[in-house]
């Protein structure tokens, strides 16, 4: 009887049933992956505008799943790993193949190597992000280390956006596309501090202007998508020097506060 009781208690407990509400963040994550991978189909069919739009949709959905998980109190290790796994598909594999089918294939093996480089750097960036979760100092929580994968995947497609919107034939040249892919891949694995806008707190007086800007952005996407994406990409790239200075100031302030705390501790220890 005792052995039977031990065997019964040693059996793994069944996973608890989840409500549909708790599954919504994971459903959004899966939807984002489907949107990103659909861009590959559009690229095979030479529908480049649809390919860019699919990856943009994947980025929007990727920005929603984490916030929805926190809102519904449905965060989990499974959801975090699922998000990272699908991110490398949507913002690493998909943009790389879109660029390859569009232009890089004209470089032969070198073009394929450049596409692989973009995918590998995206994977390394996500792996580093996962290992840093919960280990960052409090003063660095508003920053990413390097360009996040969704932004990097979208920015990698900037030559296509410029080609579609402004008929810049130079952007179609495989050397230009390959060089830009190297730049974006390097930025993803770099240590450049970039702003994390997810946790950005908007002061009350600026809530209405922010909503107006958001409305203008989506209206621009509907009316003139390529110009809007170009402006948004330029503004985001322009934040890099600002975020770097802000990060350095925060690090310097944290070090100064640490030194002051050490001095106070030593003074208390002196009899």
C-alpha positions as CSV (number, residue, x, y, z in Angstrom):
1,X,0.0,0.0,0.0
2,X,2.8,2.4,0.9
3,X,4.6,1.6,-2.4
4,X,1.3,2.2,-4.3
5,X,0.9,5.5,-2.6
6,X,4.4,6.6,-3.5
7,X,4.0,5.6,-7.1
8,X,0.7,7.6,-7.2
9,X,2.3,10.7,-5.8
10,X,5.4,10.4,-8.0
11,X,3.4,10.6,-11.2
12,X,3.7,14.0,-12.9
13,X,0.7,16.3,-12.4
14,X,-1.4,17.0,-15.4
15,X,-1.2,20.4,-17.0
16,X,-4.0,22.6,-16.0
17,X,-6.6,23.5,-18.6
18,X,-6.3,27.0,-20.0
19,X,-9.1,29.3,-20.9
20,X,-9.2,30.7,-24.4
21,X,-8.5,34.1,-22.8
22,X,-5.1,32.8,-21.5
23,X,-4.3,31.5,-25.0
24,X,-4.8,34.8,-26.8
25,X,-1.2,35.9,-26.4
26,X,0.1,32.6,-27.9
27,X,-2.5,32.9,-30.7
28,X,-1.2,36.3,-31.5
29,X,2.3,35.0,-31.6
30,X,1.4,32.2,-34.0
31,X,-0.5,34.7,-36.2
32,X,2.6,36.9,-36.3
33,X,4.7,33.9,-37.4
34,X,2.2,33.0,-40.1
35,X,2.2,36.6,-41.4
36,X,6.0,36.7,-41.5
37,X,6.3,33.4,-43.3
38,X,3.6,34.4,-45.8
39,X,6.0,37.1,-46.9
40,X,8.2,34.3,-48.4
41,X,5.3,33.1,-50.5
42,X,4.7,36.7,-51.8
43,X,8.5,37.0,-52.6
44,X,8.4,33.8,-54.6
45,X,5.4,35.3,-56.5
46,X,7.4,38.6,-56.9
47,X,4.7,40.5,-55.0
48,X,7.2,42.7,-53.2
49,X,4.7,45.1,-51.7
50,X,2.7,42.3,-50.2
51,X,5.9,40.8,-48.8
52,X,6.9,44.0,-47.0
53,X,3.3,44.4,-45.7
54,X,3.2,40.9,-44.3
55,X,6.4,41.4,-42.3
56,X,5.1,44.8,-41.1
57,X,1.9,43.0,-39.9
58,X,4.1,40.4,-38.2
59,X,6.0,43.2,-36.4
60,X,2.7,44.8,-35.2
61,X,1.4,41.5,-33.9
62,X,4.7,40.8,-32.2
63,X,4.4,44.1,-30.4
64,X,1.0,43.1,-29.1
65,X,1.5,39.6,-27.8
66,X,3.7,40.6,-24.9
67,X,1.5,43.4,-23.8
68,X,-1.6,41.2,-24.1
69,X,0.1,38.5,-22.0
70,X,0.8,41.0,-19.2
71,X,-2.7,42.5,-19.4
72,X,-4.3,39.0,-19.2
73,X,-1.8,37.8,-16.6
74,X,-0.9,34.9,-19.0
75,X,2.9,35.3,-19.1
76,X,4.7,32.0,-19.2
77,X,8.1,30.5,-20.1
78,X,6.4,28.6,-22.9
79,X,5.1,31.9,-24.4
80,X,8.5,33.6,-24.1
81,X,10.3,30.7,-25.9
82,X,7.6,30.4,-28.5
83,X,7.9,34.2,-29.2
84,X,11.7,34.0,-29.7
85,X,11.4,30.9,-31.9
86,X,8.9,32.5,-34.2
87,X,10.8,35.8,-34.2
88,X,13.8,34.3,-35.9
89,X,11.4,33.0,-38.6
90,X,9.5,36.2,-39.1
91,X,12.3,38.7,-38.8
92,X,15.4,36.7,-39.7
93,X,14.5,34.0,-42.2
94,X,11.6,35.8,-44.0
95,X,13.4,39.2,-44.6
96,X,16.6,37.3,-45.7
97,X,14.7,35.2,-48.2
98,X,12.7,38.2,-49.5
99,X,15.9,40.1,-50.1
100,X,17.5,37.1,-51.7
101,X,14.6,36.5,-54.1
102,X,14.4,40.2,-54.9
103,X,18.1,41.1,-55.5
104,X,20.8,39.0,-53.6
105,X,20.3,36.0,-55.9
106,X,22.1,37.9,-58.6
107,X,25.3,37.6,-56.5
108,X,25.1,33.8,-56.6
109,X,26.8,32.1,-53.6
110,X,27.8,35.4,-52.1
111,X,24.2,36.6,-52.1
112,X,23.1,33.4,-50.3
113,X,25.9,33.9,-47.7
114,X,24.7,37.4,-47.0
115,X,21.1,36.1,-46.5
116,X,22.4,33.5,-44.1
117,X,24.5,36.1,-42.3
118,X,21.3,38.1,-41.6
119,X,19.5,35.0,-40.3
120,X,22.4,34.0,-38.0
121,X,22.8,37.5,-36.6
122,X,19.1,37.6,-35.9
123,X,19.3,34.3,-34.0
124,X,22.3,35.4,-32.0
125,X,20.5,38.6,-31.1
126,X,17.5,36.7,-29.8
127,X,19.6,34.2,-27.9
128,X,21.4,37.0,-26.2
129,X,18.1,38.7,-25.4
130,X,16.8,35.5,-23.7
131,X,19.9,35.1,-21.6
132,X,19.7,38.7,-20.4
133,X,16.0,38.5,-19.3
134,X,15.8,39.4,-15.6
135,X,19.5,40.1,-15.3
136,X,19.6,43.7,-16.4
137,X,20.3,46.5,-13.9
138,X,17.2,48.6,-13.1
139,X,18.6,51.7,-14.9
140,X,18.9,49.8,-18.2
141,X,15.3,48.4,-18.4
142,X,14.3,51.0,-20.9
143,X,16.9,50.0,-23.4
144,X,17.7,47.1,-25.7
145,X,21.2,45.9,-26.4
146,X,21.4,46.3,-30.2
147,X,18.5,46.7,-32.6
148,X,15.6,44.4,-31.7
149,X,14.7,41.6,-34.1
150,X,11.3,43.1,-35.4
151,X,12.9,46.5,-36.1
152,X,16.0,44.9,-37.6
153,X,13.9,42.7,-39.9
154,X,11.8,45.7,-41.1
155,X,14.8,48.0,-41.5
156,X,16.6,45.3,-43.6
157,X,13.8,45.7,-46.2
158,X,14.3,49.5,-46.5
159,X,15.9,49.2,-50.0
160,X,12.7,47.5,-51.2
161,X,10.7,50.3,-49.6
162,X,12.7,53.0,-51.3
163,X,12.6,51.1,-54.6
164,X,8.8,50.7,-54.4
165,X,8.1,54.2,-53.2
166,X,10.5,56.3,-55.1
167,X,11.6,54.1,-58.0
168,X,15.3,54.3,-57.0
169,X,16.9,51.8,-59.2
170,X,20.1,52.0,-57.3
171,X,18.4,50.3,-54.4
172,X,17.9,47.2,-56.5
173,X,21.6,46.7,-57.0
174,X,22.7,43.5,-55.2
175,X,25.8,45.2,-53.8
176,X,23.7,48.0,-52.2
177,X,21.2,45.4,-50.8
178,X,24.0,43.2,-49.6
179,X,25.9,46.0,-47.9
180,X,22.7,47.2,-46.2
181,X,22.0,43.6,-45.0
182,X,25.4,43.5,-43.4
183,X,24.8,46.8,-41.7
184,X,21.5,45.7,-40.3
185,X,22.7,42.3,-39.2
186,X,25.6,43.9,-37.4
187,X,23.4,46.4,-35.7
188,X,21.2,43.5,-34.4
189,X,24.2,41.9,-32.7
190,X,25.9,45.1,-31.6
191,X,26.0,46.5,-28.1
192,X,24.5,49.9,-29.2
193,X,21.7,50.8,-26.6
194,X,18.4,51.4,-28.4
195,X,15.2,52.6,-26.8
196,X,12.6,50.1,-25.7
197,X,9.3,51.9,-26.4
198,X,7.1,49.2,-24.9
199,X,7.6,50.5,-21.3
200,X,7.7,54.1,-22.3
201,X,5.5,56.2,-20.0
202,X,3.7,59.1,-21.6
203,X,3.0,62.1,-19.4
204,X,-0.6,63.2,-19.2
205,X,-0.2,66.4,-21.3
206,X,1.3,64.4,-24.1
207,X,-1.3,61.6,-24.4
208,X,-3.4,63.4,-26.9
209,X,-0.5,64.4,-29.2
210,X,0.8,60.8,-29.1
211,X,-2.6,59.5,-30.1
212,X,-2.7,62.1,-32.9
213,X,0.7,61.0,-34.2
214,X,-0.4,57.4,-34.1
215,X,-3.5,58.2,-36.1
216,X,-1.3,60.2,-38.6
217,X,1.0,57.2,-38.9
218,X,-1.7,54.7,-39.7
219,X,-3.4,57.2,-42.0
220,X,0.0,57.6,-43.8
221,X,0.3,53.8,-44.1
222,X,-3.1,53.7,-45.8
223,X,-2.5,56.6,-48.1
224,X,1.2,56.6,-48.8
225,X,2.8,53.6,-47.2
226,X,6.3,53.7,-48.7
227,X,6.8,57.4,-47.8
228,X,5.5,56.7,-44.3
229,X,7.7,53.7,-43.7
230,X,10.7,55.7,-45.0
231,X,10.1,58.5,-42.6
232,X,9.5,56.2,-39.7
233,X,12.7,54.3,-40.5
234,X,14.7,57.5,-40.7
235,X,13.3,58.8,-37.4
236,X,14.0,55.5,-35.7
237,X,17.6,55.4,-37.0
238,X,18.0,59.0,-35.8
239,X,17.2,57.9,-32.2
240,X,20.4,55.8,-31.9
241,X,22.8,58.6,-31.0
242,X,20.2,60.0,-28.6
243,X,19.6,56.6,-26.9
244,X,23.4,56.1,-26.6
245,X,23.9,59.4,-24.8
246,X,20.9,58.7,-22.5
247,X,22.2,55.3,-21.7
248,X,25.7,56.6,-20.8
249,X,24.1,59.3,-18.6
250,X,22.1,56.7,-16.7
251,X,25.1,54.4,-16.3
252,X,27.2,57.3,-15.0
253,X,24.5,58.3,-12.6
254,X,24.2,54.7,-11.3
255,X,28.0,54.5,-10.8
256,X,27.9,57.8,-8.9
257,X,25.1,56.6,-6.7
258,X,27.0,53.4,-6.1
259,X,30.1,55.3,-5.0
260,X,28.1,57.5,-2.7
261,X,26.4,54.4,-1.1
262,X,29.9,52.8,-0.6
263,X,31.2,56.0,1.0
264,X,28.2,56.1,3.4
265,X,28.8,52.5,4.3
266,X,32.4,53.0,5.0
267,X,31.7,56.1,7.1
268,X,29.2,54.1,9.2
269,X,31.8,51.4,9.7
270,X,34.4,53.8,11.1
271,X,34.2,53.8,14.9
